[in-house]
Amino acid sequence: MEKIFKKVQKYTLPQDVKKMGLYPYFIPADGIIGPITSIYGKPKLMFGSNNYMGLTNHPEMIKAGCDALKNYGTGCTGSRFLNGTLELHLELEEKLAKFMEKEGAITFSTGYQTNLGVLSGLTHKGDFIISDELNHASIVDGCRLSYAETKVYKHNDMEDLERVLQSLPKNKGKLIVSDGVFSMEGSLALVPQLAELSEQYSARLMIDDAHGVGYLGDHGEGVVGHFNLTNEVDLIVGTFSKSFASIGGFCVTNDDVINYIQHHARSFIFSASLLPPAVATIIKAIELIENGDDMRKKVMSNARLFESGLRKLGFETGASQTPVVPVYIRDEIKVLKVWKALLAEGLYANPVRAPGVAVGDELLRNSLMATHTDEQIRDALEIYETVGLKFDLI
Ligand SMILES: Cc1ncc(COP(=O)(O)O)c(C=O)c1O
C-alpha cells in the first residue's frame, strides 16, 4: 500500500471512541453561543466557551457586524499588503494601540497566525527564543517556523529560565515568550519576574495574552496592565476570538517594530485580511470593554462563586486567578465519561486530555462569562453534584 495514505487507513482511534459513545469533539451548537446554548435542539448551560465578557449576543455587537456587512460587503478578497486594507482596519489598529497603551498595533486574521508571523518574522538565524513549556501551540509552531533556536524552560519556573538565559551567548538576540494566562489552569504568568530577567539578560519579552485581555487590568488591557508593566513588556499579542467575541489576532508594540513585522510576517503578508463584520465587531467590543467595569467584576465574581461551590462539593479545582475554572479528573477515559454525563444533564464543559494537559492532569475546563446569572451557576453546581456523586468524584 502506498505510504501517504497507509497511516490514514490505520488511524481509527476517533471512530473507536465514537463507537464507545465518548467522542467529545465537533459538537455543533445550533444558535448563538451564550450562557445558554442550544445543542442538538436542547438548551445547555454553556460553561465551555472563551466568551468571557459575554459579548457574542450583545445587540450593539450584532448591529455593528450587520452594518459593516452592508457597507463593506462580505470580504476583502486580498491581503492587507495589497488590496485587502480597509479604512476600518486602520481605525481598529489605531483604537487598539490606544486601548493597549502601546505605540502601534498590527492585526492578523487569527491569533494563531499572529504568533506564527511575529515569532518567525522577528527572530532570525543566530537568535534565541526562550519559551515556557506550557505555551500555546501557536507559539510552539511560531518557534518551529522561525530560523532562531528555541530553548524551553520549565513552566513558570524562573530559576530554570535564568539557567537557560545564563547558558546563552551574551551577544546574541534573545526573545522570551510566555502565555499571559495559562488557559487550562487559569493561572497567570509571572510577568514581573519575566520582565526583570529579560532586563537583566538583555532579552526582549513577548506576552501572549489571548486569555487575559478583556477582564484583567484597569480597563481590560490584560495581564501586563494588571501588573503595571506595559512599558517593560516589549510585545503583547492576543486574539479577538475570546473576550472580543469575534475573530482575529493582534500584536502591539513600538512603531518601528510594527513596521518591521508588517514587512516580514509571512502569515500577515500572504493571507487575506480580516472580514469587515469581524473588524467592526472588534471595534465595538473595544468600546464596550473599555467601559466594562461591571462586566469585568461580574466575570471574576462569577468564577469565584462557581469555584468555591465546586470546592465545597469536594471537587479538585486547582488555583485559578481567572474566569477559567478547571475540575481535575486525572483519568483519560473517566474525563470523557464525566463530560458526557454533564452534557446529558444539561451542561457543556470542555474535556481536556494530553497533549492539552500532561497525562494524569486530565480535566474539565469550565470558563465563566460576565453574563452567567447566579441561578445558572447554582444550576451548574447541581449538575456537577449529581455527576460527581455518580462517578465517585466527591
Ligand atoms: C494563548 C493563545 N494564543 C493564541 C491562540 C490562538 O488564537 P486564535 O483562536 O485567534 O487563533 C489561542 C487560542 O486558543 C491561545 O489560547
The ligand as an SDF file (V2000), in Angstrom:
LIG
                    3D

 16 16  0  0  0  0  0  0  0  0999 V2000
   -2.5280   31.6120   24.2760 C   0  0  0  0  0  0  0  0  0  0  0  0
   -3.1930   31.5320   22.9330 C   0  0  0  0  0  0  0  0  0  0  0  0
   -2.5810   32.0890   21.8670 N   0  0  0  0  0  0  0  0  0  0  0  0
   -3.1330   32.0460   20.6540 C   0  0  0  0  0  0  0  0  0  0  0  0
   -4.3420   31.4200   20.4270 C   0  0  0  0  0  0  0  0  0  0  0  0
   -4.8880   31.3470   19.0450 C   0  0  0  0  0  0  0  0  0  0  0  0
   -5.9030   32.2760   18.8690 O   0  0  0  0  0  0  0  0  0  0  0  0
   -6.9510   32.1680   17.6710 P   0  0  0  0  0  0  0  0  0  0  0  0
   -8.0790   31.3320   18.1390 O   0  0  0  0  0  0  0  0  0  0  0  0
   -7.3430   33.5750   17.4180 O   0  0  0  0  0  0  0  0  0  0  0  0
   -6.2370   31.5680   16.5060 O   0  0  0  0  0  0  0  0  0  0  0  0
   -5.0120   30.8430   21.4890 C   0  0  0  0  0  0  0  0  0  0  0  0
   -6.3050   30.1800   21.2690 C   0  0  0  0  0  0  0  0  0  0  0  0
   -6.7490   29.3210   21.9670 O   0  0  0  0  0  0  0  0  0  0  0  0
   -4.4330   30.8980   22.7810 C   0  0  0  0  0  0  0  0  0  0  0  0
   -5.0230   30.3310   23.8350 O   0  0  0  0  0  0  0  0  0  0  0  0
  1  2  1  0
  2  3  1  0
  2 15  2  0
  3  4  2  0
  4  5  1  0
  5  6  1  0
  5 12  2  0
  6  7  1  0
  7  8  1  0
  8  9  2  0
  8 10  1  0
  8 11  1  0
 12 13  1  0
 12 15  1  0
 13 14  2  0
 15 16  1  0
M  END
$$$$
